[in-house]
Amino acid sequence: MISLYRRAMTLIYLHVYLAGHAQQALPRRLRMAIAGSQLHRAWLVGFLGFFEQDGVAYGPAYPYAENATRLRSI
């Protein structure tokens, strides 16, 4: 039962993350209602552009495009 719940919540967080990554803005009242929750964190991380690829985390402070060109030149 717990593993089914965990898989369901992981799938929900993934969909919320992808909605944020697609720059789909949430209405202000909904954001205020879910502020501080895992749902809000998943959406915000996607909206800000954080992701991980091959064990390397990318985001605003470590952008992908700059590092991808640097890795190709090595």
Predicted model as a PDB file, atoms N, CA, C, CB and O in Angstrom, pLDDT in the B-factor column:
MODEL        1                                                                  
ATOM      1  N   MET A   1       0.815  -1.195   0.000  1.00 64.00           N  
ATOM      2  CA  MET A   1       0.000   0.000   0.000  1.00 64.00           C  
ATOM      3  C   MET A   1       0.859   1.260   0.000  1.00 64.00           C  
ATOM      4  CB  MET A   1      -0.927  -0.002   1.196  1.00 64.00           C  
ATOM      5  O   MET A   1       0.578   2.214  -0.725  1.00 64.00           O  
ATOM      6  N   ILE A   2       1.916   1.253   0.825  1.00 76.00           N  
ATOM      7  CA  ILE A   2       2.782   2.419   0.911  1.00 76.00           C  
ATOM      8  C   ILE A   2       3.538   2.622  -0.395  1.00 76.00           C  
ATOM      9  CB  ILE A   2       3.763   2.276   2.077  1.00 76.00           C  
ATOM     10  O   ILE A   2       3.693   3.759  -0.839  1.00 76.00           O  
ATOM     11  N   SER A   3       4.012   1.548  -1.020  1.00 89.00           N  
ATOM     12  CA  SER A   3       4.748   1.700  -2.270  1.00 89.00           C  
ATOM     13  C   SER A   3       3.840   2.226  -3.385  1.00 89.00           C  
ATOM     14  CB  SER A   3       5.373   0.363  -2.684  1.00 89.00           C  
ATOM     15  O   SER A   3       4.301   2.979  -4.244  1.00 89.00           O  
ATOM     16  N   LEU A   4       2.567   1.847  -3.386  1.00 90.00           N  
ATOM     17  CA  LEU A   4       1.621   2.368  -4.368  1.00 90.00           C  
ATOM     18  C   LEU A   4       1.418   3.869  -4.159  1.00 90.00           C  
ATOM     19  CB  LEU A   4       0.271   1.622  -4.272  1.00 90.00           C  
ATOM     20  O   LEU A   4       1.378   4.633  -5.124  1.00 90.00           O  
ATOM     21  N   TYR A   5       1.290   4.288  -2.904  1.00 90.00           N  
ATOM     22  CA  TYR A   5       1.152   5.707  -2.580  1.00 90.00           C  
ATOM     23  C   TYR A   5       2.396   6.483  -3.016  1.00 90.00           C  
ATOM     24  CB  TYR A   5       0.908   5.894  -1.068  1.00 90.00           C  
ATOM     25  O   TYR A   5       2.292   7.564  -3.595  1.00 90.00           O  
ATOM     26  N   ARG A   6       3.568   5.920  -2.732  1.00 91.00           N  
ATOM     27  CA  ARG A   6       4.829   6.582  -3.079  1.00 91.00           C  
ATOM     28  C   ARG A   6       4.962   6.735  -4.588  1.00 91.00           C  
ATOM     29  CB  ARG A   6       6.025   5.793  -2.522  1.00 91.00           C  
ATOM     30  O   ARG A   6       5.389   7.788  -5.060  1.00 91.00           O  
ATOM     31  N   ARG A   7       4.605   5.704  -5.356  1.00 92.00           N  
ATOM     32  CA  ARG A   7       4.667   5.799  -6.821  1.00 92.00           C  
ATOM     33  C   ARG A   7       3.686   6.825  -7.345  1.00 92.00           C  
ATOM     34  CB  ARG A   7       4.386   4.442  -7.462  1.00 92.00           C  
ATOM     35  O   ARG A   7       4.000   7.571  -8.272  1.00 92.00           O  
ATOM     36  N   ALA A   8       2.494   6.869  -6.759  1.00 93.00           N  
ATOM     37  CA  ALA A   8       1.486   7.838  -7.197  1.00 93.00           C  
ATOM     38  C   ALA A   8       1.952   9.264  -6.924  1.00 93.00           C  
ATOM     39  CB  ALA A   8       0.143   7.577  -6.492  1.00 93.00           C  
ATOM     40  O   ALA A   8       1.796  10.136  -7.779  1.00 93.00           O  
ATOM     41  N   MET A   9       2.513   9.511  -5.763  1.00 93.00           N  
ATOM     42  CA  MET A   9       2.979  10.852  -5.434  1.00 93.00           C  
ATOM     43  C   MET A   9       4.177  11.238  -6.300  1.00 93.00           C  
ATOM     44  CB  MET A   9       3.347  10.940  -3.947  1.00 93.00           C  
ATOM     45  O   MET A   9       4.294  12.396  -6.700  1.00 93.00           O  
ATOM     46  N   THR A  10       5.054  10.305  -6.594  1.00 92.00           N  
ATOM     47  CA  THR A  10       6.183  10.588  -7.474  1.00 92.00           C  
ATOM     48  C   THR A  10       5.688  10.988  -8.857  1.00 92.00           C  
ATOM     49  CB  THR A  10       7.114   9.368  -7.572  1.00 92.00           C  
ATOM     50  O   THR A  10       6.225  11.913  -9.466  1.00 92.00           O  
ATOM     51  N   LEU A  11       4.674  10.300  -9.351  1.00 94.00           N  
ATOM     52  CA  LEU A  11       4.103  10.639 -10.654  1.00 94.00           C  
ATOM     53  C   LEU A  11       3.442  12.020 -10.629  1.00 94.00           C  
ATOM     54  CB  LEU A  11       3.082   9.574 -11.078  1.00 94.00           C  
ATOM     55  O   LEU A  11       3.559  12.780 -11.591  1.00 94.00           O  
ATOM     56  N   ILE A  12       2.758  12.342  -9.550  1.00 94.00           N  
ATOM     57  CA  ILE A  12       2.133  13.663  -9.422  1.00 94.00           C  
ATOM     58  C   ILE A  12       3.206  14.746  -9.374  1.00 94.00           C  
ATOM     59  CB  ILE A  12       1.242  13.730  -8.156  1.00 94.00           C  
ATOM     60  O   ILE A  12       3.076  15.769 -10.047  1.00 94.00           O  
ATOM     61  N   TYR A  13       4.261  14.539  -8.591  1.00 94.00           N  
ATOM     62  CA  TYR A  13       5.344  15.523  -8.518  1.00 94.00           C  
ATOM     63  C   TYR A  13       6.014  15.700  -9.874  1.00 94.00           C  
ATOM     64  CB  TYR A  13       6.383  15.101  -7.472  1.00 94.00           C  
ATOM     65  O   TYR A  13       6.387  16.817 -10.235  1.00 94.00           O  
ATOM     66  N   LEU A  14       6.171  14.619 -10.628  1.00 93.00           N  
ATOM     67  CA  LEU A  14       6.772  14.718 -11.953  1.00 93.00           C  
ATOM     68  C   LEU A  14       5.910  15.567 -12.876  1.00 93.00           C  
ATOM     69  CB  LEU A  14       6.978  13.325 -12.552  1.00 93.00           C  
ATOM     70  O   LEU A  14       6.437  16.405 -13.608  1.00 93.00           O  
ATOM     71  N   HIS A  15       4.612  15.369 -12.858  1.00 95.00           N  
ATOM     72  CA  HIS A  15       3.719  16.162 -13.710  1.00 95.00           C  
ATOM     73  C   HIS A  15       3.735  17.636 -13.307  1.00 95.00           C  
ATOM     74  CB  HIS A  15       2.285  15.613 -13.638  1.00 95.00           C  
ATOM     75  O   HIS A  15       3.708  18.514 -14.170  1.00 95.00           O  
ATOM     76  N   VAL A  16       3.779  17.909 -12.015  1.00 94.00           N  
ATOM     77  CA  VAL A  16       3.833  19.292 -11.539  1.00 94.00           C  
ATOM     78  C   VAL A  16       5.173  19.919 -11.932  1.00 94.00           C  
ATOM     79  CB  VAL A  16       3.629  19.354  -9.995  1.00 94.00           C  
ATOM     80  O   VAL A  16       5.211  21.077 -12.348  1.00 94.00           O  
ATOM     81  N   TYR A  17       6.273  19.169 -11.806  1.00 93.00           N  
ATOM     82  CA  TYR A  17       7.596  19.650 -12.222  1.00 93.00           C  
ATOM     83  C   TYR A  17       7.591  19.987 -13.712  1.00 93.00           C  
ATOM     84  CB  TYR A  17       8.687  18.591 -11.914  1.00 93.00           C  
ATOM     85  O   TYR A  17       8.079  21.043 -14.114  1.00 93.00           O  
ATOM     86  N   LEU A  18       7.042  19.095 -14.523  1.00 93.00           N  
ATOM     87  CA  LEU A  18       7.013  19.330 -15.969  1.00 93.00           C  
ATOM     88  C   LEU A  18       6.129  20.519 -16.339  1.00 93.00           C  
ATOM     89  CB  LEU A  18       6.523  18.083 -16.690  1.00 93.00           C  
ATOM     90  O   LEU A  18       6.422  21.230 -17.301  1.00 93.00           O  
ATOM     91  N   ALA A  19       5.059  20.738 -15.591  1.00 93.00           N  
ATOM     92  CA  ALA A  19       4.225  21.922 -15.824  1.00 93.00           C  
ATOM     93  C   ALA A  19       5.034  23.188 -15.534  1.00 93.00           C  
ATOM     94  CB  ALA A  19       2.944  21.878 -14.940  1.00 93.00           C  
ATOM     95  O   ALA A  19       4.946  24.165 -16.277  1.00 93.00           O  
ATOM     96  N   GLY A  20       5.805  23.170 -14.474  1.00 93.00           N  
ATOM     97  CA  GLY A  20       6.671  24.307 -14.166  1.00 93.00           C  
ATOM     98  C   GLY A  20       7.751  24.477 -15.214  1.00 93.00           C  
ATOM     99  O   GLY A  20       8.057  25.598 -15.620  1.00 93.00           O  
ATOM    100  N   HIS A  21       8.331  23.370 -15.653  1.00 91.00           N  
ATOM    101  CA  HIS A  21       9.387  23.427 -16.662  1.00 91.00           C  
ATOM    102  C   HIS A  21       8.853  23.967 -17.989  1.00 91.00           C  
ATOM    103  CB  HIS A  21      10.002  22.038 -16.868  1.00 91.00           C  
ATOM    104  O   HIS A  21       9.599  24.582 -18.751  1.00 91.00           O  
ATOM    105  N   ALA A  22       7.576  23.744 -18.267  1.00 93.00           N  
ATOM    106  CA  ALA A  22       6.943  24.270 -19.473  1.00 93.00           C  
ATOM    107  C   ALA A  22       6.511  25.725 -19.287  1.00 93.00           C  
ATOM    108  CB  ALA A  22       5.738  23.410 -19.856  1.00 93.00           C  
ATOM    109  O   ALA A  22       5.834  26.298 -20.141  1.00 93.00           O  
ATOM    110  N   GLN A  23       6.914  26.314 -18.150  1.00 92.00           N  
ATOM    111  CA  GLN A  23       6.613  27.716 -17.828  1.00 92.00           C  
ATOM    112  C   GLN A  23       5.120  27.989 -17.698  1.00 92.00           C  
ATOM    113  CB  GLN A  23       7.195  28.622 -18.887  1.00 92.00           C  
ATOM    114  O   GLN A  23       4.663  29.094 -17.989  1.00 92.00           O  
ATOM    115  N   GLN A  24       4.365  26.997 -17.267  1.00 92.00           N  
ATOM    116  CA  GLN A  24       2.944  27.191 -17.012  1.00 92.00           C  
ATOM    117  C   GLN A  24       2.799  27.818 -15.623  1.00 92.00           C  
ATOM    118  CB  GLN A  24       2.151  25.832 -17.116  1.00 92.00           C  
ATOM    119  O   GLN A  24       3.079  27.188 -14.603  1.00 92.00           O  
ATOM    120  N   ALA A  25       2.363  29.055 -15.615  1.00 89.00           N  
ATOM    121  CA  ALA A  25       2.225  29.772 -14.354  1.00 89.00           C  
ATOM    122  C   ALA A  25       0.997  29.292 -13.601  1.00 89.00           C  
ATOM    123  CB  ALA A  25       2.144  31.283 -14.597  1.00 89.00           C  
ATOM    124  O   ALA A  25      -0.060  29.053 -14.185  1.00 89.00           O  
ATOM    125  N   LEU A  26       1.161  29.157 -12.290  1.00 87.00           N  
ATOM    126  CA  LEU A  26       0.028  28.808 -11.436  1.00 87.00           C  
ATOM    127  C   LEU A  26      -0.657  30.093 -10.987  1.00 87.00           C  
ATOM    128  CB  LEU A  26       0.485  27.959 -10.205  1.00 87.00           C  
ATOM    129  O   LEU A  26       0.009  31.107 -10.776  1.00 87.00           O  
ATOM    130  N   PRO A  27      -1.965  30.062 -10.842  1.00 90.00           N  
ATOM    131  CA  PRO A  27      -2.647  31.243 -10.304  1.00 90.00           C  
ATOM    132  C   PRO A  27      -2.111  31.579  -8.911  1.00 90.00           C  
ATOM    133  CB  PRO A  27      -4.179  31.010 -10.250  1.00 90.00           C  
ATOM    134  O   PRO A  27      -1.752  30.691  -8.137  1.00 90.00           O  
ATOM    135  N   ARG A  28      -2.066  32.859  -8.613  1.00 92.00           N  
ATOM    136  CA  ARG A  28      -1.500  33.312  -7.347  1.00 92.00           C  
ATOM    137  C   ARG A  28      -2.174  32.667  -6.144  1.00 92.00           C  
ATOM    138  CB  ARG A  28      -1.609  34.812  -7.244  1.00 92.00           C  
ATOM    139  O   ARG A  28      -1.491  32.277  -5.197  1.00 92.00           O  
ATOM    140  N   ARG A  29      -3.477  32.548  -6.159  1.00 95.00           N  
ATOM    141  CA  ARG A  29      -4.183  31.962  -5.009  1.00 95.00           C  
ATOM    142  C   ARG A  29      -3.817  30.492  -4.815  1.00 95.00           C  
ATOM    143  CB  ARG A  29      -5.701  32.099  -5.191  1.00 95.00           C  
ATOM    144  O   ARG A  29      -3.691  30.025  -3.683  1.00 95.00           O  
ATOM    145  N   LEU A  30      -3.646  29.765  -5.918  1.00 91.00           N  
ATOM    146  CA  LEU A  30      -3.242  28.361  -5.814  1.00 91.00           C  
ATOM    147  C   LEU A  30      -1.823  28.263  -5.278  1.00 91.00           C  
ATOM    148  CB  LEU A  30      -3.347  27.658  -7.182  1.00 91.00           C  
ATOM    149  O   LEU A  30      -1.536  27.408  -4.440  1.00 91.00           O  
ATOM    150  N   ARG A  31      -0.937  29.121  -5.749  1.00 89.00           N  
ATOM    151  CA  ARG A  31       0.437  29.109  -5.251  1.00 89.00           C  
ATOM    152  C   ARG A  31       0.475  29.436  -3.766  1.00 89.00           C  
ATOM    153  CB  ARG A  31       1.303  30.103  -6.033  1.00 89.00           C  
ATOM    154  O   ARG A  31       1.243  28.832  -3.017  1.00 89.00           O  
ATOM    155  N   MET A  32      -0.346  30.383  -3.336  1.00 93.00           N  
ATOM    156  CA  MET A  32      -0.381  30.726  -1.907  1.00 93.00           C  
ATOM    157  C   MET A  32      -0.953  29.573  -1.086  1.00 93.00           C  
ATOM    158  CB  MET A  32      -1.215  32.003  -1.677  1.00 93.00           C  
ATOM    159  O   MET A  32      -0.535  29.350   0.050  1.00 93.00           O  
ATOM    160  N   ALA A  33      -1.904  28.845  -1.657  1.00 95.00           N  
ATOM    161  CA  ALA A  33      -2.521  27.727  -0.942  1.00 95.00           C  
ATOM    162  C   ALA A  33      -1.541  26.558  -0.769  1.00 95.00           C  
ATOM    163  CB  ALA A  33      -3.776  27.253  -1.688  1.00 95.00           C  
ATOM    164  O   ALA A  33      -1.577  25.868   0.249  1.00 95.00           O  
ATOM    165  N   ILE A  34      -0.678  26.339  -1.749  1.00 92.00           N  
ATOM    166  CA  ILE A  34       0.245  25.202  -1.672  1.00 92.00           C  
ATOM    167  C   ILE A  34       1.661  25.614  -1.275  1.00 92.00           C  
ATOM    168  CB  ILE A  34       0.285  24.483  -3.002  1.00 92.00           C  
ATOM    169  O   ILE A  34       2.565  24.779  -1.284  1.00 92.00           O  
ATOM    170  N   ALA A  35       1.872  26.884  -0.927  1.00 93.00           N  
ATOM    171  CA  ALA A  35       3.205  27.388  -0.579  1.00 93.00           C  
ATOM    172  C   ALA A  35       3.841  26.546   0.524  1.00 93.00           C  
ATOM    173  CB  ALA A  35       3.124  28.858  -0.138  1.00 93.00           C  
ATOM    174  O   ALA A  35       3.214  26.235   1.537  1.00 93.00           O  
ATOM    175  N   GLY A  36       5.091  26.192   0.298  1.00 92.00           N  
ATOM    176  CA  GLY A  36       5.833  25.416   1.291  1.00 92.00           C  
ATOM    177  C   GLY A  36       5.636  23.915   1.197  1.00 92.00           C  
ATOM    178  O   GLY A  36       6.303  23.157   1.902  1.00 92.00           O  
ATOM    179  N   SER A  37       4.735  23.477   0.342  1.00 94.00           N  
ATOM    180  CA  SER A  37       4.490  22.038   0.214  1.00 94.00           C  
ATOM    181  C   SER A  37       5.412  21.430  -0.840  1.00 94.00           C  
ATOM    182  CB  SER A  37       3.013  21.768  -0.148  1.00 94.00           C  
ATOM    183  O   SER A  37       6.085  22.143  -1.585  1.00 94.00           O  
ATOM    184  N   GLN A  38       5.427  20.123  -0.885  1.00 93.00           N  
ATOM    185  CA  GLN A  38       6.228  19.425  -1.899  1.00 93.00           C  
ATOM    186  C   GLN A  38       5.724  19.740  -3.305  1.00 93.00           C  
ATOM    187  CB  GLN A  38       6.196  17.903  -1.657  1.00 93.00           C  
ATOM    188  O   GLN A  38       6.521  19.808  -4.241  1.00 93.00           O  
ATOM    189  N   LEU A  39       4.422  19.933  -3.468  1.00 93.00           N  
ATOM    190  CA  LEU A  39       3.881  20.284  -4.784  1.00 93.00           C  
ATOM    191  C   LEU A  39       4.434  21.620  -5.254  1.00 93.00           C  
ATOM    192  CB  LEU A  39       2.345  20.333  -4.743  1.00 93.00           C  
ATOM    193  O   LEU A  39       4.824  21.759  -6.413  1.00 93.00           O  
ATOM    194  N   HIS A  40       4.470  22.599  -4.366  1.00 93.00           N  
ATOM    195  CA  HIS A  40       4.994  23.909  -4.732  1.00 93.00           C  
ATOM    196  C   HIS A  40       6.481  23.828  -5.039  1.00 93.00           C  
ATOM    197  CB  HIS A  40       4.741  24.921  -3.613  1.00 93.00           C  
ATOM    198  O   HIS A  40       6.955  24.464  -5.981  1.00 93.00           O  
ATOM    199  N   ARG A  41       7.209  23.061  -4.265  1.00 93.00           N  
ATOM    200  CA  ARG A  41       8.645  22.912  -4.509  1.00 93.00           C  
ATOM    201  C   ARG A  41       8.904  22.248  -5.856  1.00 93.00           C  
ATOM    202  CB  ARG A  41       9.298  22.097  -3.387  1.00 93.00           C  
ATOM    203  O   ARG A  41       9.808  22.658  -6.584  1.00 93.00           O  
ATOM    204  N   ALA A  42       8.126  21.234  -6.191  1.00 94.00           N  
ATOM    205  CA  ALA A  42       8.291  20.554  -7.478  1.00 94.00           C  
ATOM    206  C   ALA A  42       8.016  21.521  -8.630  1.00 94.00           C  
ATOM    207  CB  ALA A  42       7.353  19.327  -7.569  1.00 94.00           C  
ATOM    208  O   ALA A  42       8.761  21.542  -9.610  1.00 94.00           O  
ATOM    209  N   TRP A  43       6.960  22.314  -8.522  1.00 94.00           N  
ATOM    210  CA  TRP A  43       6.634  23.273  -9.579  1.00 94.00           C  
ATOM    211  C   TRP A  43       7.721  24.341  -9.677  1.00 94.00           C  
ATOM    212  CB  TRP A  43       5.257  23.929  -9.316  1.00 94.00           C  
ATOM    213  O   TRP A  43       8.144  24.684 -10.781  1.00 94.00           O  
ATOM    214  N   LEU A  44       8.176  24.866  -8.554  1.00 92.00           N  
ATOM    215  CA  LEU A  44       9.167  25.937  -8.543  1.00 92.00           C  
ATOM    216  C   LEU A  44      10.502  25.481  -9.113  1.00 92.00           C  
ATOM    217  CB  LEU A  44       9.361  26.454  -7.133  1.00 92.00           C  
ATOM    218  O   LEU A  44      11.135  26.211  -9.875  1.00 92.00           O  
ATOM    219  N   VAL A  45      10.929  24.287  -8.751  1.00 92.00           N  
ATOM    220  CA  VAL A  45      12.186  23.754  -9.281  1.00 92.00           C  
ATOM    221  C   VAL A  45      12.099  23.628 -10.803  1.00 92.00           C  
ATOM    222  CB  VAL A  45      12.513  22.379  -8.639  1.00 92.00           C  
ATOM    223  O   VAL A  45      13.051  23.962 -11.507  1.00 92.00           O  
ATOM    224  N   GLY A  46      10.970  23.151 -11.307  1.00 92.00           N  
ATOM    225  CA  GLY A  46      10.783  23.071 -12.750  1.00 92.00           C  
ATOM    226  C   GLY A  46      10.711  24.437 -13.391  1.00 92.00           C  
ATOM    227  O   GLY A  46      11.293  24.653 -14.454  1.00 92.00           O  
ATOM    228  N   PHE A  47      10.010  25.362 -12.765  1.00 92.00           N  
ATOM    229  CA  PHE A  47       9.844  26.710 -13.305  1.00 92.00           C  
ATOM    230  C   PHE A  47      11.178  27.450 -13.376  1.00 92.00           C  
ATOM    231  CB  PHE A  47       8.852  27.502 -12.455  1.00 92.00           C  
ATOM    232  O   PHE A  47      11.415  28.207 -14.318  1.00 92.00           O  
ATOM    233  N   LEU A  48      12.049  27.240 -12.391  1.00 91.00           N  
ATOM    234  CA  LEU A  48      13.354  27.896 -12.371  1.00 91.00           C  
ATOM    235  C   LEU A  48      14.368  27.195 -13.271  1.00 91.00           C  
ATOM    236  CB  LEU A  48      13.882  27.951 -10.953  1.00 91.00           C  
ATOM    237  O   LEU A  48      15.432  27.751 -13.543  1.00 91.00           O  
ATOM    238  N   GLY A  49      14.062  25.998 -13.731  1.00 88.00           N  
ATOM    239  CA  GLY A  49      14.927  25.314 -14.682  1.00 88.00           C  
ATOM    240  C   GLY A  49      15.959  24.388 -14.084  1.00 88.00           C  
ATOM    241  O   GLY A  49      16.977  24.118 -14.722  1.00 88.00           O  
ATOM    242  N   PHE A  50      15.737  23.899 -12.897  1.00 90.00           N  
ATOM    243  CA  PHE A  50      16.660  22.943 -12.298  1.00 90.00           C  
ATOM    244  C   PHE A  50      16.409  21.550 -12.868  1.00 90.00           C  
ATOM    245  CB  PHE A  50      16.516  22.935 -10.760  1.00 90.00           C  
ATOM    246  O   PHE A  50      15.260  21.135 -13.024  1.00 90.00           O  
ATOM    247  N   PHE A  51      17.489  20.828 -13.177  1.00 88.00           N  
ATOM    248  CA  PHE A  51      17.376  19.427 -13.580  1.00 88.00           C  
ATOM    249  C   PHE A  51      18.718  18.758 -13.378  1.00 88.00           C  
ATOM    250  CB  PHE A  51      16.909  19.295 -15.058  1.00 88.00           C  
ATOM    251  O   PHE A  51      19.726  19.424 -13.142  1.00 88.00           O  
ATOM    252  N   GLU A  52      18.730  17.445 -13.470  1.00 85.00           N  
ATOM    253  CA  GLU A  52      19.951  16.667 -13.287  1.00 85.00           C  
ATOM    254  C   GLU A  52      20.125  15.750 -14.487  1.00 85.00           C  
ATOM    255  CB  GLU A  52      19.909  15.849 -11.963  1.00 85.00           C  
ATOM    256  O   GLU A  52      19.178  15.105 -14.936  1.00 85.00           O  
ATOM    257  N   GLN A  53      21.353  15.703 -14.999  1.00 84.00           N  
ATOM    258  CA  GLN A  53      21.646  14.833 -16.136  1.00 84.00           C  
ATOM    259  C   GLN A  53      22.999  14.177 -15.907  1.00 84.00           C  
ATOM    260  CB  GLN A  53      21.632  15.630 -17.479  1.00 84.00           C  
ATOM    261  O   GLN A  53      23.986  14.864 -15.643  1.00 84.00           O  
ATOM    262  N   ASP A  54      23.050  12.875 -16.004  1.00 85.00           N  
ATOM    263  CA  ASP A  54      24.272  12.092 -15.801  1.00 85.00           C  
ATOM    264  C   ASP A  54      24.953  12.417 -14.474  1.00 85.00           C  
ATOM    265  CB  ASP A  54      25.243  12.337 -16.946  1.00 85.00           C  
ATOM    266  O   ASP A  54      26.180  12.479 -14.395  1.00 85.00           O  
ATOM    267  N   GLY A  55      24.151  12.621 -13.439  1.00 85.00           N  
ATOM    268  CA  GLY A  55      24.692  12.880 -12.119  1.00 85.00           C  
ATOM    269  C   GLY A  55      25.152  14.311 -11.887  1.00 85.00           C  
ATOM    270  O   GLY A  55      25.657  14.623 -10.809  1.00 85.00           O  
ATOM    271  N   VAL A  56      24.991  15.186 -12.872  1.00 84.00           N  
ATOM    272  CA  VAL A  56      25.381  16.593 -12.733  1.00 84.00           C  
ATOM    273  C   VAL A  56      24.113  17.435 -12.635  1.00 84.00           C  
ATOM    274  CB  VAL A  56      26.274  17.061 -13.939  1.00 84.00           C  
ATOM    275  O   VAL A  56      23.238  17.350 -13.496  1.00 84.00           O  
ATOM    276  N   ALA A  57      24.017  18.247 -11.584  1.00 84.00           N  
ATOM    277  CA  ALA A  57      22.849  19.105 -11.397  1.00 84.00           C  
ATOM    278  C   ALA A  57      23.064  20.432 -12.108  1.00 84.00           C  
ATOM    279  CB  ALA A  57      22.570  19.336  -9.894  1.00 84.00           C  
ATOM    280  O   ALA A  57      24.115  21.058 -11.966  1.00 84.00           O  
ATOM    281  N   TYR A  58      22.072  20.856 -12.869  1.00 85.00           N  
ATOM    282  CA  TYR A  58      22.111  22.128 -13.582  1.00 85.00           C  
ATOM    283  C   TYR A  58      20.996  23.019 -13.063  1.00 85.00           C  
ATOM    284  CB  TYR A  58      21.982  21.917 -15.113  1.00 85.00           C  
ATOM    285  O   TYR A  58      19.966  22.529 -12.600  1.00 85.00           O  
ATOM    286  N   GLY A  59      21.198  24.304 -13.139  1.00 84.00           N  
ATOM    287  CA  GLY A  59      20.201  25.269 -12.711  1.00 84.00           C  
ATOM    288  C   GLY A  59      20.664  26.674 -13.036  1.00 84.00           C  
ATOM    289  O   GLY A  59      21.605  26.848 -13.811  1.00 84.00           O  
ATOM    290  N   PRO A  60      20.034  27.665 -12.469  1.00 80.00           N  
ATOM    291  CA  PRO A  60      20.392  29.048 -12.766  1.00 80.00           C  
ATOM    292  C   PRO A  60      21.855  29.393 -12.455  1.00 80.00           C  
ATOM    293  CB  PRO A  60      19.495  29.965 -11.996  1.00 80.00           C  
ATOM    294  O   PRO A  60      22.468  30.167 -13.190  1.00 80.00           O  
ATOM    295  N   ALA A  61      22.418  28.839 -11.391  1.00 81.00           N  
ATOM    296  CA  ALA A  61      23.797  29.150 -11.040  1.00 81.00           C  
ATOM    297  C   ALA A  61      24.800  28.306 -11.832  1.00 81.00           C  
ATOM    298  CB  ALA A  61      24.010  28.943  -9.553  1.00 81.00           C  
ATOM    299  O   ALA A  61      25.980  28.654 -11.881  1.00 81.00           O  
ATOM    300  N   TYR A  62      24.370  27.228 -12.438  1.00 80.00           N  
ATOM    301  CA  TYR A  62      25.231  26.329 -13.215  1.00 80.00           C  
ATOM    302  C   TYR A  62      24.481  25.945 -14.479  1.00 80.00           C  
ATOM    303  CB  TYR A  62      25.638  25.050 -12.388  1.00 80.00           C  
ATOM    304  O   TYR A  62      24.002  24.817 -14.594  1.00 80.00           O  
ATOM    305  N   PRO A  63      24.370  26.876 -15.438  1.00 78.00           N  
ATOM    306  CA  PRO A  63      23.533  26.645 -16.619  1.00 78.00           C  
ATOM    307  C   PRO A  63      24.071  25.537 -17.519  1.00 78.00           C  
ATOM    308  CB  PRO A  63      23.409  27.922 -17.415  1.00 78.00           C  
ATOM    309  O   PRO A  63      25.275  25.289 -17.580  1.00 78.00           O  
ATOM    310  N   TYR A  64      23.159  24.888 -18.205  1.00 75.00           N  
ATOM    311  CA  TYR A  64      23.493  23.755 -19.068  1.00 75.00           C  
ATOM    312  C   TYR A  64      24.258  24.184 -20.313  1.00 75.00           C  
ATOM    313  CB  TYR A  64      22.231  23.021 -19.473  1.00 75.00           C  
ATOM    314  O   TYR A  64      25.265  23.558 -20.645  1.00 75.00           O  
ATOM    315  N   ALA A  65      23.821  25.221 -21.010  1.00 70.00           N  
ATOM    316  CA  ALA A  65      24.401  25.607 -22.294  1.00 70.00           C  
ATOM    317  C   ALA A  65      25.884  25.949 -22.168  1.00 70.00           C  
ATOM    318  CB  ALA A  65      23.645  26.792 -22.874  1.00 70.00           C  
ATOM    319  O   ALA A  65      26.683  25.515 -22.998  1.00 70.00           O  
ATOM    320  N   GLU A  66      26.262  26.709 -21.160  1.00 63.00           N  
ATOM    321  CA  GLU A  66      27.662  27.071 -20.984  1.00 63.00           C  
ATOM    322  C   GLU A  66      28.516  25.841 -20.707  1.00 63.00           C  
ATOM    323  CB  GLU A  66      27.811  28.080 -19.851  1.00 63.00           C  
ATOM    324  O   GLU A  66      29.616  25.714 -21.245  1.00 63.00           O  
ATOM    325  N   ASN A  67      28.023  24.948 -19.884  1.00 58.00           N  
ATOM    326  CA  ASN A  67      28.785  23.768 -19.502  1.00 58.00           C  
ATOM    327  C   ASN A  67      28.821  22.733 -20.623  1.00 58.00           C  
ATOM    328  CB  ASN A  67      28.197  23.151 -18.246  1.00 58.00           C  
ATOM    329  O   ASN A  67      29.800  21.997 -20.744  1.00 58.00           O  
ATOM    330  N   ALA A  68      27.783  22.665 -21.437  1.00 58.00           N  
ATOM    331  CA  ALA A  68      27.763  21.714 -22.544  1.00 58.00           C  
ATOM    332  C   ALA A  68      28.813  22.087 -23.579  1.00 58.00           C  
ATOM    333  CB  ALA A  68      26.370  21.660 -23.190  1.00 58.00           C  
ATOM    334  O   ALA A  68      29.486  21.209 -24.118  1.00 58.00           O  
ATOM    335  N   THR A  69      28.963  23.382 -23.867  1.00 57.00           N  
ATOM    336  CA  THR A  69      29.983  23.799 -24.838  1.00 57.00           C  
ATOM    337  C   THR A  69      31.368  23.619 -24.253  1.00 57.00           C  
ATOM    338  CB  THR A  69      29.772  25.265 -25.261  1.00 57.00           C  
ATOM    339  O   THR A  69      32.303  23.284 -24.981  1.00 57.00           O  
ATOM    340  N   ARG A  70      31.524  23.832 -22.957  1.00 56.00           N  
ATOM    341  CA  ARG A  70      32.825  23.658 -22.322  1.00 56.00           C  
ATOM    342  C   ARG A  70      33.221  22.184 -22.342  1.00 56.00           C  
ATOM    343  CB  ARG A  70      32.803  24.195 -20.874  1.00 56.00           C  
ATOM    344  O   ARG A  70      34.389  21.864 -22.560  1.00 56.00           O  
ATOM    345  N   LEU A  71      32.264  21.284 -22.117  1.00 53.00           N  
ATOM    346  CA  LEU A  71      32.572  19.855 -22.117  1.00 53.00           C  
ATOM    347  C   LEU A  71      32.934  19.357 -23.520  1.00 53.00           C  
ATOM    348  CB  LEU A  71      31.382  19.059 -21.571  1.00 53.00           C  
ATOM    349  O   LEU A  71      33.786  18.480 -23.664  1.00 53.00           O  
ATOM    350  N   ARG A  72      32.301  19.907 -24.543  1.00 53.00           N  
ATOM    351  CA  ARG A  72      32.626  19.486 -25.914  1.00 53.00           C  
ATOM    352  C   ARG A  72      34.014  19.903 -26.333  1.00 53.00           C  
ATOM    353  CB  ARG A  72      31.624  20.052 -26.886  1.00 53.00           C  
ATOM    354  O   ARG A  72      34.645  19.208 -27.129  1.00 53.00           O  
ATOM    355  N   SER A  73      34.513  21.021 -25.820  1.00 51.00           N  
ATOM    356  CA  SER A  73      35.818  21.513 -26.232  1.00 51.00           C  
ATOM    357  C   SER A  73      36.965  20.789 -25.538  1.00 51.00           C  
ATOM    358  CB  SER A  73      35.914  22.989 -25.962  1.00 51.00           C  
ATOM    359  O   SER A  73      38.120  20.925 -25.942  1.00 51.00           O  
ATOM    360  N   ILE A  74      36.658  20.026 -24.504  1.00 52.00           N  
ATOM    361  CA  ILE A  74      37.725  19.319 -23.761  1.00 52.00           C  
ATOM    362  C   ILE A  74      38.133  18.071 -24.485  1.00 52.00           C  
ATOM    363  CB  ILE A  74      37.271  18.964 -22.339  1.00 52.00           C  
ATOM    364  O   ILE A  74      39.012  17.346 -24.020  1.00 52.00           O  
TER     365      ILE A  74                                                      
ENDMDL                                                                          
END                                                                             
